[in-house]
Amino acid sequence: MSSKRRIRRKSCTGKIRHTTEAEARQHIGALVHRKGWTGRMNAYRCPFCNGWHVGHGGRRWQ
Ligand SMILES: [Zn+2]
């Protein structure tokens, strides 16, 4: 990774970063299991850190 143009970190900081989509989905699974949540959580690829985050549905996070 050599391009350093416009690195925005605002949307990343404070969030849990997963290396793979499977990992992120596992995290969602844990949340659902704990809170009985079924919807509106999704895993999305982060363009800033190149990892995966878990977000709430409703808006597009990319
Ligand atoms: Zn990120």
N, CA, C, O and the ligand as a Tripos MOL2 file, in Angstrom:
@<TRIPOS>MOLECULE
protein
  249   247    63     0     0
PROTEIN
NO_CHARGES

@<TRIPOS>ATOM
      1 N           0.8360   -1.1950    0.0000 N.3       1 MET1
      2 CA          0.0000    0.0000    0.0000 C.3       1 MET1
      3 C           0.8730    1.2480    0.0000 C.2       1 MET1
      4 O           1.4390    1.6240    1.0260 O.2       1 MET1
      5 N           0.9710    1.8640   -1.1300 N.am      2 SER2
      6 CA          1.8430    3.0270   -1.2060 C.3       2 SER2
      7 C           1.0850    4.3250   -1.4100 C.2       2 SER2
      8 O           1.6030    5.4050   -1.1240 O.2       2 SER2
      9 N          -0.1270    4.2240   -1.8990 N.am      3 SER3
     10 CA         -0.8800    5.4510   -2.1230 C.3       3 SER3
     11 C          -1.4250    6.0110   -0.8130 C.2       3 SER3
     12 O          -2.1250    5.3300   -0.0640 O.2       3 SER3
     13 N          -1.0930    7.2280   -0.5700 N.am      4 LYS4
     14 CA         -1.5100    7.8040    0.7080 C.3       4 LYS4
     15 C          -2.4260    9.0080    0.5130 C.2       4 LYS4
     16 O          -2.5410    9.8720    1.3820 O.2       4 LYS4
     17 N          -3.0480    9.0390   -0.6070 N.am      5 ARG5
     18 CA         -3.9070   10.1890   -0.8570 C.3       5 ARG5
     19 C          -5.2320   10.0760   -0.1090 C.2       5 ARG5
     20 O          -5.9050    9.0460   -0.1330 O.2       5 ARG5
     21 N          -5.5660   11.1380    0.5340 N.am      6 ARG6
     22 CA         -6.8540   11.2490    1.2040 C.3       6 ARG6
     23 C          -7.1980   10.0830    2.1200 C.2       6 ARG6
     24 O          -8.2070    9.4050    1.9250 O.2       6 ARG6
     25 N          -6.3960    9.8670    3.0700 N.am      7 ILE7
     26 CA         -6.7240    8.8100    4.0270 C.3       7 ILE7
     27 C          -7.6330    9.3840    5.1030 C.2       7 ILE7
     28 O          -7.2440   10.2510    5.8850 O.2       7 ILE7
     29 N          -8.8160    8.8880    5.1130 N.am      8 ARG8
     30 CA         -9.7630    9.3460    6.1170 C.3       8 ARG8
     31 C          -9.9340    8.2770    7.1730 C.2       8 ARG8
     32 O         -10.2320    7.1240    6.8620 O.2       8 ARG8
     33 N          -9.7510    8.6480    8.3750 N.am      9 ARG9
     34 CA         -9.8490    7.6370    9.4110 C.3       9 ARG9
     35 C         -11.0750    7.7950   10.3050 C.2       9 ARG9
     36 O         -11.3090    6.9990   11.2140 O.2       9 ARG9
     37 N         -11.8240    8.8060   10.0320 N.am     10 LYS10
     38 CA        -12.9620    9.0920   10.9040 C.3      10 LYS10
     39 C         -13.9350    7.9190   11.0060 C.2      10 LYS10
     40 O         -14.4240    7.5930   12.0870 O.2      10 LYS10
     41 N         -14.1980    7.3100    9.8930 N.am     11 SER11
     42 CA        -15.2100    6.2720    9.9020 C.3      11 SER11
     43 C         -14.7080    4.9580   10.4690 C.2      11 SER11
     44 O         -15.4790    4.0130   10.6350 O.2      11 SER11
     45 N         -13.4560    4.8960   10.7580 N.am     12 CYS12
     46 CA        -12.8630    3.6560   11.2390 C.3      12 CYS12
     47 C         -12.5980    3.6490   12.7240 C.2      12 CYS12
     48 O         -12.8030    2.6400   13.3980 O.2      12 CYS12
     49 N         -12.1530    4.7460   13.2180 N.am     13 THR13
     50 CA        -11.6970    4.7820   14.5940 C.3      13 THR13
     51 C         -12.8070    4.3970   15.5550 C.2      13 THR13
     52 O         -13.9520    4.8330   15.4290 O.2      13 THR13
     53 N         -12.4430    3.5880   16.4920 N.am     14 GLY14
     54 CA        -13.4070    3.1800   17.4940 C.3      14 GLY14
     55 C         -14.2330    1.9790   17.0840 C.2      14 GLY14
     56 O         -15.0670    1.4910   17.8470 O.2      14 GLY14
     57 N         -13.9980    1.5160   15.8920 N.am     15 LYS15
     58 CA        -14.7440    0.3440   15.4500 C.3      15 LYS15
     59 C         -13.8730   -0.8890   15.4880 C.2      15 LYS15
     60 O         -12.6470   -0.8420   15.3820 O.2      15 LYS15
     61 N         -14.5620   -1.9750   15.6440 N.am     16 ILE16
     62 CA        -13.8360   -3.2340   15.6240 C.3      16 ILE16
     63 C         -13.5300   -3.5930   14.1750 C.2      16 ILE16
     64 O         -14.4030   -3.5610   13.3080 O.2      16 ILE16
     65 N         -12.2900   -3.9290   13.9440 N.am     17 ARG17
     66 CA        -11.9040   -4.2860   12.5800 C.3      17 ARG17
     67 C         -11.6990   -5.7920   12.4650 C.2      17 ARG17
     68 O         -11.0030   -6.4120   13.2690 O.2      17 ARG17
     69 N         -12.3030   -6.3380   11.4750 N.am     18 HIS18
     70 CA        -12.1310   -7.7620   11.2110 C.3      18 HIS18
     71 C         -11.3440   -7.9220    9.9270 C.2      18 HIS18
     72 O         -11.4370   -7.1160    9.0020 O.2      18 HIS18
     73 N         -10.5820   -8.9710    9.9060 N.am     19 THR19
     74 CA         -9.7450   -9.1670    8.7170 C.3      19 THR19
     75 C         -10.5120   -9.7730    7.5520 C.2      19 THR19
     76 O         -10.2020   -9.5200    6.3870 O.2      19 THR19
     77 N         -11.5040  -10.5650    7.8780 N.am     20 THR20
     78 CA        -12.2630  -11.1930    6.8030 C.3      20 THR20
     79 C         -13.7550  -10.9720    6.9970 C.2      20 THR20
     80 O         -14.2190  -10.6330    8.0860 O.2      20 THR20
     81 N         -14.4810  -11.1700    5.9270 N.am     21 GLU21
     82 CA        -15.9290  -11.0160    6.0070 C.3      21 GLU21
     83 C         -16.5090  -12.0670    6.9350 C.2      21 GLU21
     84 O         -17.4460  -11.7940    7.6850 O.2      21 GLU21
     85 N         -15.9530  -13.2610    6.8840 N.am     22 ALA22
     86 CA        -16.4480  -14.3450    7.7380 C.3      22 ALA22
     87 C         -16.3240  -13.9610    9.2080 C.2      22 ALA22
     88 O         -17.1990  -14.2500   10.0240 O.2      22 ALA22
     89 N         -15.2270  -13.3100    9.5170 N.am     23 GLU23
     90 CA        -15.0010  -12.8870   10.8990 C.3      23 GLU23
     91 C         -16.0390  -11.8540   11.3170 C.2      23 GLU23
     92 O         -16.5900  -11.9200   12.4160 O.2      23 GLU23
     93 N         -16.2910  -10.9270   10.4510 N.am     24 ALA24
     94 CA        -17.2810   -9.8900   10.7370 C.3      24 ALA24
     95 C         -18.6630  -10.5020   10.9170 C.2      24 ALA24
     96 O         -19.4260  -10.1050   11.7970 O.2      24 ALA24
     97 N         -18.9680  -11.4660   10.0760 N.am     25 ARG25
     98 CA        -20.2720  -12.1050   10.1780 C.3      25 ARG25
     99 C         -20.3840  -12.9190   11.4620 C.2      25 ARG25
    100 O         -21.4600  -13.0500   12.0450 O.2      25 ARG25
    101 N         -19.2800  -13.4470   11.8740 N.am     26 GLN26
    102 CA        -19.2520  -14.1850   13.1310 C.3      26 GLN26
    103 C         -19.5810  -13.2350   14.2820 C.2      26 GLN26
    104 O         -20.2950  -13.5880   15.2200 O.2      26 GLN26
    105 N         -19.0550  -12.0520   14.1850 N.am     27 HIS27
    106 CA        -19.3140  -11.0300   15.1850 C.3      27 HIS27
    107 C         -20.8010  -10.6760   15.2150 C.2      27 HIS27
    108 O         -21.3970  -10.5360   16.2830 O.2      27 HIS27
    109 N         -21.3780  -10.5370   14.0460 N.am     28 ILE28
    110 CA        -22.8120  -10.2650   13.9600 C.3      28 ILE28
    111 C         -23.5820  -11.4100   14.6070 C.2      28 ILE28
    112 O         -24.5390  -11.1970   15.3520 O.2      28 ILE28
    113 N         -23.1420  -12.6270   14.3040 N.am     29 GLY29
    114 CA        -23.7960  -13.7940   14.8800 C.3      29 GLY29
    115 C         -23.7850  -13.7610   16.3930 C.2      29 GLY29
    116 O         -24.7620  -14.1280   17.0460 O.2      29 GLY29
    117 N         -22.6640  -13.3140   16.9430 N.am     30 ALA30
    118 CA        -22.5300  -13.2370   18.3980 C.3      30 ALA30
    119 C         -23.4780  -12.1890   18.9570 C.2      30 ALA30
    120 O         -24.0950  -12.3970   20.0020 O.2      30 ALA30
    121 N         -23.5940  -11.0760   18.2710 N.am     31 LEU31
    122 CA        -24.4960  -10.0140   18.7120 C.3      31 LEU31
    123 C         -25.9450  -10.4840   18.6780 C.2      31 LEU31
    124 O         -26.7200  -10.2550   19.6070 O.2      31 LEU31
    125 N         -26.2780  -11.1390   17.5920 N.am     32 VAL32
    126 CA        -27.6400  -11.6420   17.4400 C.3      32 VAL32
    127 C         -27.9550  -12.6440   18.5390 C.2      32 VAL32
    128 O         -29.0360  -12.6440   19.1260 O.2      32 VAL32
    129 N         -26.9950  -13.4760   18.7880 N.am     33 HIS33
    130 CA        -27.1770  -14.5060   19.8050 C.3      33 HIS33
    131 C         -27.3780  -13.8740   21.1770 C.2      33 HIS33
    132 O         -28.1840  -14.3440   21.9810 O.2      33 HIS33
    133 N         -26.6430  -12.8140   21.4280 N.am     34 ARG34
    134 CA        -26.6850  -12.2040   22.7460 C.3      34 ARG34
    135 C         -27.9080  -11.3090   22.9360 C.2      34 ARG34
    136 O         -28.5230  -11.2900   24.0030 O.2      34 ARG34
    137 N         -28.2390  -10.5850   21.9040 N.am     35 LYS35
    138 CA        -29.3200   -9.6110   22.0460 C.3      35 LYS35
    139 C         -30.6220  -10.0360   21.3960 C.2      35 LYS35
    140 O         -31.6450   -9.3600   21.5100 O.2      35 LYS35
    141 N         -30.5660  -11.1570   20.7210 N.am     36 GLY36
    142 CA        -31.7770  -11.6100   20.0680 C.3      36 GLY36
    143 C         -32.1330  -10.7510   18.8670 C.2      36 GLY36
    144 O         -33.2980  -10.6080   18.4960 O.2      36 GLY36
    145 N         -31.1270  -10.2040   18.2920 N.am     37 TRP37
    146 CA        -31.2930   -9.3260   17.1380 C.3      37 TRP37
    147 C         -31.2980  -10.1300   15.8590 C.2      37 TRP37
    148 O         -30.5310  -11.0810   15.7130 O.2      37 TRP37
    149 N         -32.1320   -9.7640   14.9590 N.am     38 THR38
    150 CA        -32.1280  -10.5380   13.7270 C.3      38 THR38
    151 C         -31.8590   -9.7090   12.4910 C.2      38 THR38
    152 O         -31.4310  -10.2450   11.4690 O.2      38 THR38
    153 N         -32.0930   -8.4600   12.5620 N.am     39 GLY39
    154 CA        -31.9550   -7.7170   11.3150 C.3      39 GLY39
    155 C         -31.0850   -6.4910   11.4140 C.2      39 GLY39
    156 O         -30.6400   -6.0850   12.4880 O.2      39 GLY39
    157 N         -30.8660   -5.9330   10.2800 N.am     40 ARG40
    158 CA        -30.2270   -4.6310   10.1920 C.3      40 ARG40
    159 C         -28.7750   -4.5690   10.6350 C.2      40 ARG40
    160 O         -28.2650   -3.4920   10.9440 O.2      40 ARG40
    161 N         -28.1290   -5.6800   10.6680 N.am     41 MET41
    162 CA        -26.6920   -5.6420   10.9010 C.3      41 MET41
    163 C         -26.0440   -6.2070    9.6490 C.2      41 MET41
    164 O         -26.4830   -7.2170    9.1010 O.2      41 MET41
    165 N         -25.0220   -5.5520    9.2240 N.am     42 ASN42
    166 CA        -24.3550   -6.0940    8.0530 C.3      42 ASN42
    167 C         -22.8580   -5.8670    8.1050 C.2      42 ASN42
    168 O         -22.3680   -4.9480    8.7610 O.2      42 ASN42
    169 N         -22.1690   -6.7000    7.4180 N.am     43 ALA43
    170 CA        -20.7190   -6.5650    7.3480 C.3      43 ALA43
    171 C         -20.3740   -5.8310    6.0670 C.2      43 ALA43
    172 O         -20.9120   -6.1330    5.0020 O.2      43 ALA43
    173 N         -19.4850   -4.8800    6.1740 N.am     44 TYR44
    174 CA        -19.1030   -4.1430    4.9760 C.3      44 TYR44
    175 C         -17.6030   -3.9430    4.9220 C.2      44 TYR44
    176 O         -16.9220   -3.8480    5.9440 O.2      44 TYR44
    177 N         -17.1300   -3.8840    3.7390 N.am     45 ARG45
    178 CA        -15.7010   -3.7070    3.5090 C.3      45 ARG45
    179 C         -15.3440   -2.2450    3.7180 C.2      45 ARG45
    180 O         -15.9920   -1.3490    3.1780 O.2      45 ARG45
    181 N         -14.3290   -2.0230    4.4890 N.am     46 CYS46
    182 CA        -13.9170   -0.6590    4.7580 C.3      46 CYS46
    183 C         -12.8270   -0.2350    3.7820 C.2      46 CYS46
    184 O         -11.7830   -0.8790    3.6930 O.2      46 CYS46
    185 N         -13.0660    0.8260    3.0680 N.am     47 PRO47
    186 CA        -12.0870    1.3020    2.0960 C.3      47 PRO47
    187 C         -10.9000    2.0120    2.7370 C.2      47 PRO47
    188 O          -9.8930    2.2660    2.0760 O.2      47 PRO47
    189 N         -11.0150    2.3210    3.9870 N.am     48 PHE48
    190 CA         -9.9570    3.0680    4.6630 C.3      48 PHE48
    191 C          -8.8920    2.1650    5.2620 C.2      48 PHE48
    192 O          -7.6940    2.3850    5.0840 O.2      48 PHE48
    193 N          -9.3410    1.1670    5.9590 N.am     49 CYS49
    194 CA         -8.3700    0.2780    6.6130 C.3      49 CYS49
    195 C          -8.3020   -1.0600    5.9060 C.2      49 CYS49
    196 O          -7.5150   -1.9280    6.2850 O.2      49 CYS49
    197 N          -9.1200   -1.2300    4.8820 N.am     50 ASN50
    198 CA         -9.1090   -2.4580    4.1160 C.3      50 ASN50
    199 C          -9.5580   -3.6650    4.9310 C.2      50 ASN50
    200 O          -9.2330   -4.8070    4.6070 O.2      50 ASN50
    201 N         -10.2890   -3.3980    5.9660 N.am     51 GLY51
    202 CA        -10.8010   -4.4990    6.7800 C.3      51 GLY51
    203 C         -12.3040   -4.5510    6.6920 C.2      51 GLY51
    204 O         -12.9070   -3.9310    5.8160 O.2      51 GLY51
    205 N         -12.9030   -5.2860    7.5910 N.am     52 TRP52
    206 CA        -14.3580   -5.4190    7.5980 C.3      52 TRP52
    207 C         -14.9090   -4.8870    8.9050 C.2      52 TRP52
    208 O         -14.3660   -5.1400    9.9810 O.2      52 TRP52
    209 N         -15.9910   -4.1510    8.7900 N.am     53 HIS53
    210 CA        -16.6480   -3.6460    9.9930 C.3      53 HIS53
    211 C         -18.0860   -4.1330   10.0240 C.2      53 HIS53
    212 O         -18.6450   -4.5620    9.0140 O.2      53 HIS53
    213 N         -18.6630   -4.0530   11.2040 N.am     54 VAL54
    214 CA        -20.0730   -4.3840   11.3380 C.3      54 VAL54
    215 C         -20.8520   -3.0910   11.4970 C.2      54 VAL54
    216 O         -20.5330   -2.2620   12.3490 O.2      54 VAL54
    217 N         -21.8500   -2.9290   10.6910 N.am     55 GLY55
    218 CA        -22.6350   -1.7040   10.7670 C.3      55 GLY55
    219 C         -24.1150   -1.9890   10.8730 C.2      55 GLY55
    220 O         -24.5650   -3.1160   10.6650 O.2      55 GLY55
    221 N         -24.8440   -0.9830   11.1910 N.am     56 HIS56
    222 CA        -26.2900   -1.1060   11.2390 C.3      56 HIS56
    223 C         -26.8440   -0.8610    9.8470 C.2      56 HIS56
    224 O         -26.3010   -0.0750    9.0700 O.2      56 HIS56
    225 N         -27.9000   -1.5270    9.5610 N.am     57 GLY57
    226 CA        -28.4980   -1.3340    8.2500 C.3      57 GLY57
    227 C         -29.2230   -0.0040    8.1720 C.2      57 GLY57
    228 O         -29.2520    0.7640    9.1340 O.2      57 GLY57
    229 N         -29.7950    0.2490    7.0350 N.am     58 GLY58
    230 CA        -30.5480    1.4830    6.8890 C.3      58 GLY58
    231 C         -29.8410    2.4620    5.9860 C.2      58 GLY58
    232 O         -30.4460    3.0780    5.1090 O.2      58 GLY58
    233 N         -28.5660    2.5920    6.2120 N.am     59 ARG59
    234 CA        -27.7910    3.4710    5.3310 C.3      59 ARG59
    235 C         -26.6590    2.6990    4.7060 C.2      59 ARG59
    236 O         -26.2000    1.6850    5.2330 O.2      59 ARG59
    237 N         -26.2300    3.1870    3.6030 N.am     60 ARG60
    238 CA        -25.0720    2.5570    2.9800 C.3      60 ARG60
    239 C         -23.8210    3.1170    3.6250 C.2      60 ARG60
    240 O         -23.6350    4.3280    3.7410 O.2      60 ARG60
    241 N         -23.0090    2.2330    4.0210 N.am     61 TRP61
    242 CA        -21.8140    2.6420    4.7580 C.3      61 TRP61
    243 C         -20.5970    2.7830    3.8700 C.2      61 TRP61
    244 O         -19.5170    3.1460    4.3370 O.2      61 TRP61
    245 N         -20.7640    2.5070    2.6300 N.am     62 GLN62
    246 CA        -19.6070    2.6310    1.7650 C.3      62 GLN62
    247 C         -19.7070    3.9200    1.0160 C.2      62 GLN62
    248 O         -18.8280    4.2380    0.2160 O.2      62 GLN62
    249 ZN        -11.9880    0.6000    8.6860 Zn       63 ZN63
@<TRIPOS>BOND
     1     1     2 1
     2     2     3 1
     3     3     4 2
     4     3     5 am
     5     5     6 1
     6     6     7 1
     7     7     8 2
     8     7     9 am
     9     9    10 1
    10    10    11 1
    11    11    12 2
    12    11    13 am
    13    13    14 1
    14    14    15 1
    15    15    16 2
    16    15    17 am
    17    17    18 1
    18    18    19 1
    19    19    20 2
    20    19    21 am
    21    21    22 1
    22    22    23 1
    23    23    24 2
    24    23    25 am
    25    25    26 1
    26    26    27 1
    27    27    28 2
    28    27    29 am
    29    29    30 1
    30    30    31 1
    31    31    32 2
    32    31    33 am
    33    33    34 1
    34    34    35 1
    35    35    36 2
    36    35    37 am
    37    37    38 1
    38    38    39 1
    39    39    40 2
    40    39    41 am
    41    41    42 1
    42    42    43 1
    43    43    44 2
    44    43    45 am
    45    45    46 1
    46    46    47 1
    47    47    48 2
    48    47    49 am
    49    49    50 1
    50    50    51 1
    51    51    52 2
    52    51    53 am
    53    53    54 1
    54    54    55 1
    55    55    56 2
    56    55    57 am
    57    57    58 1
    58    58    59 1
    59    59    60 2
    60    59    61 am
    61    61    62 1
    62    62    63 1
    63    63    64 2
    64    63    65 am
    65    65    66 1
    66    66    67 1
    67    67    68 2
    68    67    69 am
    69    69    70 1
    70    70    71 1
    71    71    72 2
    72    71    73 am
    73    73    74 1
    74    74    75 1
    75    75    76 2
    76    75    77 am
    77    77    78 1
    78    78    79 1
    79    79    80 2
    80    79    81 am
    81    81    82 1
    82    82    83 1
    83    83    84 2
    84    83    85 am
    85    85    86 1
    86    86    87 1
    87    87    88 2
    88    87    89 am
    89    89    90 1
    90    90    91 1
    91    91    92 2
    92    91    93 am
    93    93    94 1
    94    94    95 1
    95    95    96 2
    96    95    97 am
    97    97    98 1
    98    98    99 1
    99    99   100 2
   100    99   101 am
   101   101   102 1
   102   102   103 1
   103   103   104 2
   104   103   105 am
   105   105   106 1
   106   106   107 1
   107   107   108 2
   108   107   109 am
   109   109   110 1
   110   110   111 1
   111   111   112 2
   112   111   113 am
   113   113   114 1
   114   114   115 1
   115   115   116 2
   116   115   117 am
   117   117   118 1
   118   118   119 1
   119   119   120 2
   120   119   121 am
   121   121   122 1
   122   122   123 1
   123   123   124 2
   124   123   125 am
   125   125   126 1
   126   126   127 1
   127   127   128 2
   128   127   129 am
   129   129   130 1
   130   130   131 1
   131   131   132 2
   132   131   133 am
   133   133   134 1
   134   134   135 1
   135   135   136 2
   136   135   137 am
   137   137   138 1
   138   138   139 1
   139   139   140 2
   140   139   141 am
   141   141   142 1
   142   142   143 1
   143   143   144 2
   144   143   145 am
   145   145   146 1
   146   146   147 1
   147   147   148 2
   148   147   149 am
   149   149   150 1
   150   150   151 1
   151   151   152 2
   152   151   153 am
   153   153   154 1
   154   154   155 1
   155   155   156 2
   156   155   157 am
   157   157   158 1
   158   158   159 1
   159   159   160 2
   160   159   161 am
   161   161   162 1
   162   162   163 1
   163   163   164 2
   164   163   165 am
   165   165   166 1
   166   166   167 1
   167   167   168 2
   168   167   169 am
   169   169   170 1
   170   170   171 1
   171   171   172 2
   172   171   173 am
   173   173   174 1
   174   174   175 1
   175   175   176 2
   176   175   177 am
   177   177   178 1
   178   178   179 1
   179   179   180 2
   180   179   181 am
   181   181   182 1
   182   182   183 1
   183   183   184 2
   184   183   185 am
   185   185   186 1
   186   186   187 1
   187   187   188 2
   188   187   189 am
   189   189   190 1
   190   190   191 1
   191   191   192 2
   192   191   193 am
   193   193   194 1
   194   194   195 1
   195   195   196 2
   196   195   197 am
   197   197   198 1
   198   198   199 1
   199   199   200 2
   200   199   201 am
   201   201   202 1
   202   202   203 1
   203   203   204 2
   204   203   205 am
   205   205   206 1
   206   206   207 1
   207   207   208 2
   208   207   209 am
   209   209   210 1
   210   210   211 1
   211   211   212 2
   212   211   213 am
   213   213   214 1
   214   214   215 1
   215   215   216 2
   216   215   217 am
   217   217   218 1
   218   218   219 1
   219   219   220 2
   220   219   221 am
   221   221   222 1
   222   222   223 1
   223   223   224 2
   224   223   225 am
   225   225   226 1
   226   226   227 1
   227   227   228 2
   228   227   229 am
   229   229   230 1
   230   230   231 1
   231   231   232 2
   232   231   233 am
   233   233   234 1
   234   234   235 1
   235   235   236 2
   236   235   237 am
   237   237   238 1
   238   238   239 1
   239   239   240 2
   240   239   241 am
   241   241   242 1
   242   242   243 1
   243   243   244 2
   244   243   245 am
   245   245   246 1
   246   246   247 1
   247   247   248 2
@<TRIPOS>SUBSTRUCTURE
     1 MET1         2 RESIDUE 1 A MET
     2 SER2         6 RESIDUE 1 A SER
     3 SER3        10 RESIDUE 1 A SER
     4 LYS4        14 RESIDUE 1 A LYS
     5 ARG5        18 RESIDUE 1 A ARG
     6 ARG6        22 RESIDUE 1 A ARG
     7 ILE7        26 RESIDUE 1 A ILE
     8 ARG8        30 RESIDUE 1 A ARG
     9 ARG9        34 RESIDUE 1 A ARG
    10 LYS10       38 RESIDUE 1 A LYS
    11 SER11       42 RESIDUE 1 A SER
    12 CYS12       46 RESIDUE 1 A CYS
    13 THR13       50 RESIDUE 1 A THR
    14 GLY14       54 RESIDUE 1 A GLY
    15 LYS15       58 RESIDUE 1 A LYS
    16 ILE16       62 RESIDUE 1 A ILE
    17 ARG17       66 RESIDUE 1 A ARG
    18 HIS18       70 RESIDUE 1 A HIS
    19 THR19       74 RESIDUE 1 A THR
    20 THR20       78 RESIDUE 1 A THR
    21 GLU21       82 RESIDUE 1 A GLU
    22 ALA22       86 RESIDUE 1 A ALA
    23 GLU23       90 RESIDUE 1 A GLU
    24 ALA24       94 RESIDUE 1 A ALA
    25 ARG25       98 RESIDUE 1 A ARG
    26 GLN26      102 RESIDUE 1 A GLN
    27 HIS27      106 RESIDUE 1 A HIS
    28 ILE28      110 RESIDUE 1 A ILE
    29 GLY29      114 RESIDUE 1 A GLY
    30 ALA30      118 RESIDUE 1 A ALA
    31 LEU31      122 RESIDUE 1 A LEU
    32 VAL32      126 RESIDUE 1 A VAL
    33 HIS33      130 RESIDUE 1 A HIS
    34 ARG34      134 RESIDUE 1 A ARG
    35 LYS35      138 RESIDUE 1 A LYS
    36 GLY36      142 RESIDUE 1 A GLY
    37 TRP37      146 RESIDUE 1 A TRP
    38 THR38      150 RESIDUE 1 A THR
    39 GLY39      154 RESIDUE 1 A GLY
    40 ARG40      158 RESIDUE 1 A ARG
    41 MET41      162 RESIDUE 1 A MET
    42 ASN42      166 RESIDUE 1 A ASN
    43 ALA43      170 RESIDUE 1 A ALA
    44 TYR44      174 RESIDUE 1 A TYR
    45 ARG45      178 RESIDUE 1 A ARG
    46 CYS46      182 RESIDUE 1 A CYS
    47 PRO47      186 RESIDUE 1 A PRO
    48 PHE48      190 RESIDUE 1 A PHE
    49 CYS49      194 RESIDUE 1 A CYS
    50 ASN50      198 RESIDUE 1 A ASN
    51 GLY51      202 RESIDUE 1 A GLY
    52 TRP52      206 RESIDUE 1 A TRP
    53 HIS53      210 RESIDUE 1 A HIS
    54 VAL54      214 RESIDUE 1 A VAL
    55 GLY55      218 RESIDUE 1 A GLY
    56 HIS56      222 RESIDUE 1 A HIS
    57 GLY57      226 RESIDUE 1 A GLY
    58 GLY58      230 RESIDUE 1 A GLY
    59 ARG59      234 RESIDUE 1 A ARG
    60 ARG60      238 RESIDUE 1 A ARG
    61 TRP61      242 RESIDUE 1 A TRP
    62 GLN62      246 RESIDUE 1 A GLN
    63 ZN63       249 GROUP 0 **** ****
